[in-house]
């Protein structure tokens, strides 16, 4: 059934009323969305950062908590991760040449195919990390903890030549954690 308007003023009044109701509805939805988002913000899970394929040469991530973040194939040459919490972080295929990882917690991190040439791993904890095809040429590992780290046998022998010290956090001897002969 088609509505009948007695005058054009009635039609205009109806349009104005509909317009006001649409504005009110829009504002209500907008504000309810804002309150919903703010209300859940305290309960929302923290998402790890994604730095995949990033060019982060010389960046400073020291003292940061970056658990479960991903730096897959990132260029991190000379980057500072001193005392950073890097548990579960993926450095798969990353360039960590000359990076400072002193005192960093790399437990359960993925370092497979990462290049750690001349990196500083002094007093780092790598417990349970996966580094099977990682390059460790010229790396500093004084006091590093390699407990249950997957590395190739030739890499293990290379690391054993440089291994010395005891990790100040885990109190484990570096040579023991590498199962050096």
N, C-alpha and C positions, 0 to 999 in steps of 0.2 A: 504494500500500500504506500503510495507516494504522499509525503507530508505536504500539506497545503498551507501556504503562508498568506496571510491577509494583506501584508504589506512588505515592502523590501526592508523596512526597518526591523521587522521581526527576523528576517533572514540574517541581516547584519548582526543583530544582537545574539543570535544563535551561534554564528561564526566566532564572535568575540568570546562567548562563553566557552566554546570548544577550545579556542586558542589558550585561554587561561587554564583550563583543565589539563591540556597537554603540557603546558609549562610546569604546572604543579606536579604532574606525573613524572616528567623528566627530572625535575629537581629532587623529587623523592627518591627516584631510582639512583640518581647520582650520589646523593648523600648516604643512602643505605649502602651503596657500594663502597664509599669511603669508610664508613663506620665498620663495615664488615672486614675490609682490608686492614684497618687499624686494629680492630679487635683480634684478628688472627695473627698480627705481626709478632706478638709475643710468643705465640705457639707455633709459628711457622718453622719448618726445619731449615737449618743453615745449609746453603748450597755451596759446594766447593767452587773455587775460582777456576776459570778455563783460560789458560795462557798458551794453548796449542798453537804451534807454528809462529809464535810471537818473536819479535826482534827486541830482546831485552838486554842487550849488551851493556854491562856495567850497572844494571839496576840494583837497588838496595832493598832486599827483603829480610835484612837482619832482624832478629828478635820477633819475627812475624809468625803467627799461627796460620799455616797453609794446609792443614791436614786434608787429604783426599783431593787436593787440587791437581790439575793436569798441565804439564809443561811439555807434552808430547811434541817432538821435533822442533822445540823452541831453541833459538840462539841465545844462550845464557853466558856467553864468554865474559869472564871477569865479573860475573854477578856476585853480590854479597848475600849469602844465606847464613851468616854467622849466628849461631844459637837459635836458628829457626826451627819450628815444629813442622817437620815435613813427613809425618807419618802417613803412609799410604799414598804418597804423591807419585804421579807418573812422570818420569823423566825419559820415557821411551824415545830413543833416537835423538835426544837433546844434546846440544853442544855445551858442555860445562867446562870447557877449556879454561884453566886459570881461575875457576870459581872458588870462592871462599865458603866452605861448608864446615868450618871449624865449630865444634860443639853442637852441630845440627843433629836432630833426631830424624833419621831416615828409616826407621823401623817399618818393615813391610812395604817399602818403596819399590817402584819398578825402575830399574836403571839399565834395562836390557838395551843394547846397542848405543848407549849413551857414551859420549867422549868426555872423560874426566882427566884428560892430559894436563899435567901440572896443577891439578886442583888441590886444595887444602882440605883434607878430611881429618885434621888433628882433633882428637877427642870426640869424633862423631860416633853416633850409634846407628849401625846399619842392620841391626838384628832382624833376620827374616826377609831381608831385601832380595830382590831377584835381579842379578847383574851378570847373567851368564855370558853375554857377548859385549859387555862394557869394556872400554879401553881405559886402563889405569896407568899409562906411561907417565913416569915422573911425578906421580901423586905423593903427597905427604900424608902418611897414615899413622903418625905417632899417637898412641893411645886410642885409636879407633877400635870399635867393637864390631867384628864381622861374624858374630854368632849366627849360624844357620843361613849364611848368605850363599846363594848359588852362583859360583864363578867357574870358569873353565880351569882345567888343571894347569895350563901354561900361565894363566893369569894368577892363579894361586901361588905358583912358584915366584913370579915377579913380585907379588905383594909380600911374600915371605922375606925376600931380600931386603925390603924397606921397613919391615915390621919391627916396632919396638914400643915400649911403654905400656901403661895400664890405663884403661878408661876410667876417668874420675866419677862417672855416674854409675856404671855397672860393676866397677872394680875388677874387670876382666882384662887379662893380659892379651894384647893384640895378637901376638904369635900363637897363643892358645886358641883364640877365636878363629884363626885362619887354618888351624890344624897343621901348622908348619912342622916339618920334620926336625 
